[in-house]
Structure formats: C-alpha cells, structure tokens
Amino acid sequence: MDKTHRYGVKLKKSSVNSFYRGVAYLIDWYVATMFAGIPIVLIGSIVNHTTSVSQDLSKIPAPYNILVALLAIVFYLGYFVILELYVYKGQTFGKRIMKLKVVKNDESDVDFKTILMREGLGIMIVEGYIANSSSYLRQLIQIVTGIPIMDMASPSRKMIHDRIANTHIMSVAGTEK
C-alpha cells in the first residue's frame, strides 16, 4: 500500500490538525452566517416595519422572502468566493487565523467553480440541508464506498465537501514571508 497517497491526496509529514480545522470552520460559519443575515435584517425590518427581525423567512411577505433568501445565499457564498479567490487565495478569516488553506488536489489554487462545488453543493446542500440525518447519509456513503468519510483522524482529513470539489486543506504555517 502506498503510504505517500491516500484517496488521491498526497500526504505530507505535517498533517492538518483536526482541532485547527474545526476552529477555522467555526469562525467561518459564524462570519458567513453574519453576512447571510445582512439582507434578512435589512429587508425584513424595512418590509415588516419593525426592528424585531426573525430568521424565519415565512414571516417576510412574498416576493420579498424570495429576494431575501437569494441574497442571503449570495452573501454567504460571497464570503468564501471573495476571500478565497481575491483576498487571501484559498483562505477565509478562519483558515487564515488557523494557518490553513484550501487547495485543489493537485495543490493548485481553487477557482470559482471549485469554491461553488465545495461551499454551495458540498457544505450548504449535502452537509447542511440534511442536518440531523446527515450522519446516516455519511455512514451510508462510507458503507457503500468503503471510504472512511467519518474518520476526521485519517491522514487525508477529507470531508464530503472536499471530495465533491476535489480539494483538501493544507497547513501554511511557517510559509509566510
């Protein structure tokens, strides 16, 4: 068995720490959620003539609720697209703080399509939409494919969204100039 590659990813001696990746995820989840809330707060408070704002889009009258939903998704994805493509090249605030970077499996920089696949399809739809039953889906995928996607302690540390977008996280600690 080749110990330098696993699931199409070249393994490095310094593997990404699950704790660092988890902290980066929490930071990015919080900030991206705050960005997504901007149109909900602004439009919701204007349309409903109140300063009390609900995250429940059914409380905003149509067609404003559709507009708010679309803008919230654009703002959420915009956080990742703008930072990872134009500001920090593969890094968001969380990844930058934790000295991590998302790259394609060939270690080239991510592009627009890759970010949409990773964040939009992988995280928002597959991992986020299913919520409570997502654990069962991950277990089913693991049983059918034999790929240990539940194992964050594996050397590759590839999550579903990484597999969908053909990306992985690498450490950039010590590479700053």
Sequence and secondary structure as in RCSB ss.txt:
>XXXX:A:sequence
MDKTHRYGVKLKKSSVNSFYRGVAYLIDWYVATMFAGIPIVLIGSIVNHTTSVSQDLSKIPAPYNILVALLAIVF
YLGYFVILELYVYKGQTFGKRIMKLKVVKNDESDVDFKTILMREGLGIMIVEGYIANSSSYLRQLIQIVTGIPIM
DMASPSRKMIHDRIANTHIMSVAGTEK
>XXXX:A:secstr
  TTEETTEE  SS   HHHHHHHHHHHHHHHHHHHHHHHHHHHHHHHTSS   S GGGS TTHHHHHHHHHHHH
HHHHHHIIIIIISSS  HHHHHTTEEEEETTS B  HHHHIIIIIIIIIIIIIITGGGHHHHHHHHHHHH   TT
 TTSTT   HHHHHHTEEEEE TT   
